[in-house]
Amino acid sequence: MCFISIMNMFQNRWSPTVLITGLCLITLLGPNLTFSAGNTSEEKFDVHVKIDGTDAMMYSKTSFEIRRNQKVKLTFKNTGKLPKVAMGHNIVILKKTVNLFEFCNEAVKFPTNEYFPKGREKDVIGRTKLLGPGEEDTIYFIAPDPGIYEFVCTFPGHFALMKGKMTVK
């Protein structure tokens, strides 16, 4: 019924060959079309930053530079071997106005929220999940206004060593 309705609607405007070709293409390619906003595997980006976290409570990079308004893909991997409950890692990129020490001291109070303080989403540019050994997470964000922004691991006690700077030009 639907096919007949479509054909009747367009029969005076387009030739049957064009309609049949279009419908065949939709039928053949339809399963491969994705309209989900959550499909990040094909998401476009301007720069890809890769950072690892280790059991020695170190980031593989303590600084990186990007340009304002770039779409950034940040991939973080916990390359350690210790269990997540003892040595989980994440990356939280703080806005310029946020005090790193205060933010991390508050984060300790939220173990069931991956050591991220509830209600503080507005204070960050982006954040990964808290990862266990061998796990990886990718986030996307738009580079903010020029300046220096701190990033940190919010797992208890890690922020003393696991921190860095994101410079936006």
Phi and psi in degrees as GROMACS dihedral restraints (atoms count N, CA, C in turn):
[ dihedral_restraints ]
;  ai    aj    ak    al  type     phi  dphi    fc
    3     4     5     6     1   -62.5    20    10
    4     5     6     7     1   -43.4    20    10
    6     7     8     9     1   -60.4    20    10
    7     8     9    10     1   -43.7    20    10
    9    10    11    12     1   -64.7    20    10
   10    11    12    13     1   -42.0    20    10
   12    13    14    15     1   -61.0    20    10
   13    14    15    16     1   -43.0    20    10
   15    16    17    18     1   -63.8    20    10
   16    17    18    19     1   -44.8    20    10
   18    19    20    21     1   -61.2    20    10
   19    20    21    22     1   -44.0    20    10
   21    22    23    24     1   -63.4    20    10
   22    23    24    25     1   -38.7    20    10
   24    25    26    27     1   -66.2    20    10
   25    26    27    28     1   -35.0    20    10
   27    28    29    30     1  -106.0    20    10
   28    29    30    31     1    -1.8    20    10
   30    31    32    33     1   -61.1    20    10
   31    32    33    34     1   -29.5    20    10
   33    34    35    36     1   -85.8    20    10
   34    35    36    37     1   -14.8    20    10
   36    37    38    39     1  -101.1    20    10
   37    38    39    40     1   -40.2    20    10
   39    40    41    42     1  -124.7    20    10
   40    41    42    43     1   152.9    20    10
   42    43    44    45     1   -72.6    20    10
   43    44    45    46     1   153.5    20    10
   45    46    47    48     1   -58.3    20    10
   46    47    48    49     1   -32.7    20    10
   48    49    50    51     1   -63.5    20    10
   49    50    51    52     1   -43.8    20    10
   51    52    53    54     1   -64.8    20    10
   52    53    54    55     1   -43.9    20    10
   54    55    56    57     1   -63.4    20    10
   55    56    57    58     1   -46.2    20    10
   57    58    59    60     1   -66.1    20    10
   58    59    60    61     1   -40.9    20    10
   60    61    62    63     1   -61.6    20    10
   61    62    63    64     1   -45.7    20    10
   63    64    65    66     1   -61.7    20    10
   64    65    66    67     1   -44.5    20    10
   66    67    68    69     1   -65.8    20    10
   67    68    69    70     1   -37.0    20    10
   69    70    71    72     1   -65.0    20    10
   70    71    72    73     1   -42.2    20    10
   72    73    74    75     1   -63.5    20    10
   73    74    75    76     1   -42.3    20    10
   75    76    77    78     1   -62.0    20    10
   76    77    78    79     1   -41.9    20    10
   78    79    80    81     1   -65.2    20    10
   79    80    81    82     1   -42.8    20    10
   81    82    83    84     1   -74.4    20    10
   82    83    84    85     1   -40.2    20    10
   84    85    86    87     1   -93.1    20    10
   85    86    87    88     1   -15.3    20    10
   87    88    89    90     1   -48.8    20    10
   88    89    90    91     1   -47.5    20    10
   90    91    92    93     1   -63.2    20    10
   91    92    93    94     1   -19.3    20    10
   93    94    95    96     1   -94.8    20    10
   94    95    96    97     1    -5.5    20    10
   96    97    98    99     1   -84.2    20    10
   97    98    99   100     1   135.3    20    10
   99   100   101   102     1  -127.3    20    10
  100   101   102   103     1   133.6    20    10
  102   103   104   105     1  -117.4    20    10
  103   104   105   106     1     6.8    20    10
  105   106   107   108     1   -74.0    20    10
  106   107   108   109     1   133.6    20    10
  108   109   110   111     1   -71.9    20    10
  109   110   111   112     1   -18.2    20    10
  111   112   113   114     1   -88.1    20    10
  112   113   114   115     1     4.6    20    10
  114   115   116   117     1   -82.2    20    10
  115   116   117   118     1    92.0    20    10
  117   118   119   120     1   -87.8    20    10
  118   119   120   121     1   -11.9    20    10
  120   121   122   123     1   -65.0    20    10
  121   122   123   124     1   -26.1    20    10
  123   124   125   126     1  -109.9    20    10
  124   125   126   127     1     7.4    20    10
  126   127   128   129     1   -65.6    20    10
  127   128   129   130     1   137.5    20    10
  129   130   131   132     1   -84.8    20    10
  130   131   132   133     1   149.3    20    10
  132   133   134   135     1  -151.7    20    10
  133   134   135   136     1   160.1    20    10
  135   136   137   138     1   -94.7    20    10
  136   137   138   139     1   -34.3    20    10
  138   139   140   141     1  -142.5    20    10
  139   140   141   142     1   142.6    20    10
  141   142   143   144     1  -117.2    20    10
  142   143   144   145     1   117.5    20    10
  144   145   146   147     1  -106.2    20    10
  145   146   147   148     1   128.2    20    10
  147   148   149   150     1  -117.0    20    10
  148   149   150   151     1   128.3    20    10
  150   151   152   153     1  -135.3    20    10
  151   152   153   154     1   139.4    20    10
  153   154   155   156     1  -111.2    20    10
  154   155   156   157     1   153.3    20    10
  156   157   158   159     1  -119.7    20    10
  157   158   159   160     1   142.0    20    10
  159   160   161   162     1  -119.7    20    10
  160   161   162   163     1   169.5    20    10
  162   163   164   165     1   -67.3    20    10
  163   164   165   166     1   -16.4    20    10
  165   166   167   168     1   -83.7    20    10
  166   167   168   169     1    11.0    20    10
  168   169   170   171     1    55.2    20    10
  169   170   171   172     1    52.2    20    10
  171   172   173   174     1  -132.3    20    10
  172   173   174   175     1   143.9    20    10
  174   175   176   177     1   -89.4    20    10
  175   176   177   178     1   148.4    20    10
  177   178   179   180     1   -70.2    20    10
  178   179   180   181     1   -21.9    20    10
  180   181   182   183     1  -131.9    20    10
  181   182   183   184     1   133.4    20    10
  183   184   185   186     1  -106.3    20    10
  184   185   186   187     1     1.9    20    10
  186   187   188   189     1  -159.6    20    10
  187   188   189   190     1   151.4    20    10
  189   190   191   192     1  -153.9    20    10
  190   191   192   193     1   158.5    20    10
  192   193   194   195     1  -123.9    20    10
  193   194   195   196     1   136.8    20    10
  195   196   197   198     1  -138.0    20    10
  196   197   198   199     1   173.5    20    10
  198   199   200   201     1  -109.6    20    10
  199   200   201   202     1   148.7    20    10
  201   202   203   204     1   -51.2    20    10
  202   203   204   205     1   137.6    20    10
  204   205   206   207     1    70.2    20    10
  205   206   207   208     1     5.5    20    10
  207   208   209   210     1   -70.5    20    10
  208   209   210   211     1   145.2    20    10
  210   211   212   213     1   -87.1    20    10
  211   212   213   214     1   118.1    20    10
  213   214   215   216     1  -105.6    20    10
  214   215   216   217     1   132.9    20    10
  216   217   218   219     1  -107.8    20    10
  217   218   219   220     1   118.6    20    10
  219   220   221   222     1  -115.1    20    10
  220   221   222   223     1   121.2    20    10
  222   223   224   225     1  -110.3    20    10
  223   224   225   226     1   123.8    20    10
  225   226   227   228     1  -118.1    20    10
  226   227   228   229     1   135.1    20    10
  228   229   230   231     1  -131.0    20    10
  229   230   231   232     1   134.5    20    10
  231   232   233   234     1   -88.6    20    10
  232   233   234   235     1   105.8    20    10
  234   235   236   237     1   -89.8    20    10
  235   236   237   238     1     2.4    20    10
  237   238   239   240     1   -73.7    20    10
  238   239   240   241     1   177.4    20    10
  240   241   242   243     1  -116.5    20    10
  241   242   243   244     1   -19.0    20    10
  243   244   245   246     1   -71.1    20    10
  244   245   246   247     1   150.3    20    10
  246   247   248   249     1   -63.1    20    10
  247   248   249   250     1   154.2    20    10
  249   250   251   252     1   -57.3    20    10
  250   251   252   253     1   -37.9    20    10
  252   253   254   255     1   -65.7    20    10
  253   254   255   256     1   -22.5    20    10
  255   256   257   258     1  -101.8    20    10
  256   257   258   259     1   -31.1    20    10
  258   259   260   261     1  -146.7    20    10
  259   260   261   262     1    47.8    20    10
  261   262   263   264     1   -72.3    20    10
  262   263   264   265     1   149.3    20    10
  264   265   266   267     1  -134.6    20    10
  265   266   267   268     1   152.2    20    10
  267   268   269   270     1  -149.3    20    10
  268   269   270   271     1   177.1    20    10
  270   271   272   273     1  -129.9    20    10
  271   272   273   274     1   127.2    20    10
  273   274   275   276     1  -123.6    20    10
  274   275   276   277     1   120.9    20    10
  276   277   278   279     1   -97.5    20    10
  277   278   279   280     1   115.4    20    10
  279   280   281   282     1   -88.4    20    10
  280   281   282   283     1   148.0    20    10
  282   283   284   285     1   -69.7    20    10
  283   284   285   286     1   160.2    20    10
  285   286   287   288     1   -59.7    20    10
  286   287   288   289     1   -32.6    20    10
  288   289   290   291     1   -82.1    20    10
  289   290   291   292     1    -3.3    20    10
  291   292   293   294     1   -93.8    20    10
  292   293   294   295     1   131.0    20    10
  294   295   296   297     1   -80.6    20    10
  295   296   297   298     1   117.9    20    10
  297   298   299   300     1   -58.7    20    10
  298   299   300   301     1   -46.1    20    10
  300   301   302   303     1   -61.5    20    10
  301   302   303   304     1   -47.5    20    10
  303   304   305   306     1   -64.9    20    10
  304   305   306   307     1   -42.2    20    10
  306   307   308   309     1   -61.2    20    10
  307   308   309   310     1   -47.2    20    10
  309   310   311   312     1   -68.9    20    10
  310   311   312   313     1   -35.5    20    10
  312   313   314   315     1   -66.2    20    10
  313   314   315   316     1   -32.8    20    10
  315   316   317   318     1   -74.0    20    10
  316   317   318   319     1   -36.6    20    10
  318   319   320   321     1   -59.5    20    10
  319   320   321   322     1   -33.7    20    10
  321   322   323   324     1   -57.5    20    10
  322   323   324   325     1   -26.5    20    10
  324   325   326   327     1   -77.9    20    10
  325   326   327   328     1    -2.1    20    10
  327   328   329   330     1  -125.5    20    10
  328   329   330   331     1    60.0    20    10
  330   331   332   333     1   -63.8    20    10
  331   332   333   334     1   -30.1    20    10
  333   334   335   336     1   -79.9    20    10
  334   335   336   337     1    -5.7    20    10
  336   337   338   339     1  -114.8    20    10
  337   338   339   340     1    34.3    20    10
  339   340   341   342     1    55.4    20    10
  340   341   342   343     1    38.3    20    10
  342   343   344   345     1    54.3    20    10
  343   344   345   346     1    42.3    20    10
  345   346   347   348     1  -122.3    20    10
  346   347   348   349     1   123.0    20    10
  348   349   350   351     1   -64.7    20    10
  349   350   351   352     1   125.4    20    10
  351   352   353   354     1   -61.7    20    10
  352   353   354   355     1   140.1    20    10
  354   355   356   357     1    82.2    20    10
  355   356   357   358     1     5.0    20    10
  357   358   359   360     1  -107.7    20    10
  358   359   360   361     1    14.6    20    10
  360   361   362   363     1   -57.2    20    10
  361   362   363   364     1   -33.3    20    10
  363   364   365   366     1   -68.6    20    10
  364   365   366   367     1   -13.8    20    10
  366   367   368   369     1   -91.4    20    10
  367   368   369   370     1     0.8    20    10
  369   370   371   372     1  -124.5    20    10
  370   371   372   373     1   153.6    20    10
  372   373   374   375     1   -87.3    20    10
  373   374   375   376     1   -35.8    20    10
  375   376   377   378     1  -170.7    20    10
  376   377   378   379     1   159.2    20    10
  378   379   380   381     1  -155.0    20    10
  379   380   381   382     1   145.3    20    10
  381   382   383   384     1   -92.4    20    10
  382   383   384   385     1   171.2    20    10
  384   385   386   387     1   -71.7    20    10
  385   386   387   388     1   162.3    20    10
  387   388   389   390     1   -78.2    20    10
  388   389   390   391     1   122.1    20    10
  390   391   392   393     1  -109.9    20    10
  391   392   393   394     1   144.4    20    10
  393   394   395   396     1   -93.9    20    10
  394   395   396   397     1  -176.0    20    10
  396   397   398   399     1   -58.7    20    10
  397   398   399   400     1   131.6    20    10
  399   400   401   402     1    78.6    20    10
  400   401   402   403     1    -5.5    20    10
  402   403   404   405     1   -83.7    20    10
  403   404   405   406     1   155.1    20    10
  405   406   407   408     1  -139.4    20    10
  406   407   408   409     1   146.0    20    10
  408   409   410   411     1  -140.3    20    10
  409   410   411   412     1   145.8    20    10
  411   412   413   414     1  -124.0    20    10
  412   413   414   415     1   134.2    20    10
  414   415   416   417     1  -124.7    20    10
  415   416   417   418     1   158.5    20    10
  417   418   419   420     1  -126.4    20    10
  418   419   420   421     1   140.9    20    10
  420   421   422   423     1  -156.3    20    10
  421   422   423   424     1   161.7    20    10
  423   424   425   426     1   -95.2    20    10
  424   425   426   427     1   129.0    20    10
  426   427   428   429     1   -60.4    20    10
  427   428   429   430     1   130.6    20    10
  429   430   431   432     1   -77.4    20    10
  430   431   432   433     1  -166.6    20    10
  432   433   434   435     1   -60.1    20    10
  433   434   435   436     1   155.0    20    10
  435   436   437   438     1   -54.6    20    10
  436   437   438   439     1   144.3    20    10
  438   439   440   441     1   153.8    20    10
  439   440   441   442     1  -175.6    20    10
  441   442   443   444     1  -111.8    20    10
  442   443   444   445     1   127.2    20    10
  444   445   446   447     1  -120.6    20    10
  445   446   447   448     1   137.4    20    10
  447   448   449   450     1   -88.6    20    10
  448   449   450   451     1   143.7    20    10
  450   451   452   453     1  -124.0    20    10
  451   452   453   454     1   152.7    20    10
  453   454   455   456     1  -156.1    20    10
  454   455   456   457     1   155.7    20    10
  456   457   458   459     1   -93.7    20    10
  457   458   459   460     1   126.8    20    10
  459   460   461   462     1   -93.9    20    10
  460   461   462   463     1     2.9    20    10
  462   463   464   465     1   -61.2    20    10
  463   464   465   466     1   140.1    20    10
  465   466   467   468     1   -49.8    20    10
  466   467   468   469     1   125.6    20    10
  468   469   470   471     1    83.1    20    10
  469   470   471   472     1   -12.9    20    10
  471   472   473   474     1   -75.2    20    10
  472   473   474   475     1   -26.5    20    10
  474   475   476   477     1   -63.5    20    10
  475   476   477   478     1   -17.0    20    10
  477   478   479   480     1   -63.9    20    10
  478   479   480   481     1   -34.7    20    10
  480   481   482   483     1  -112.5    20    10
  481   482   483   484     1   -35.0    20    10
  483   484   485   486     1   -93.4    20    10
  484   485   486   487     1    80.9    20    10
  486   487   488   489     1  -148.9    20    10
  487   488   489   490     1   160.4    20    10
  489   490   491   492     1  -162.0    20    10
  490   491   492   493     1  -174.6    20    10
  492   493   494   495     1  -127.9    20    10
  493   494   495   496     1   134.0    20    10
  495   496   497   498     1  -106.7    20    10
  496   497   498   499     1   118.2    20    10
  498   499   500   501     1  -100.0    20    10
  499   500   501   502     1   125.8    20    10
  501   502   503   504     1  -108.1    20    10
  502   503   504   505     1   121.5    20    10
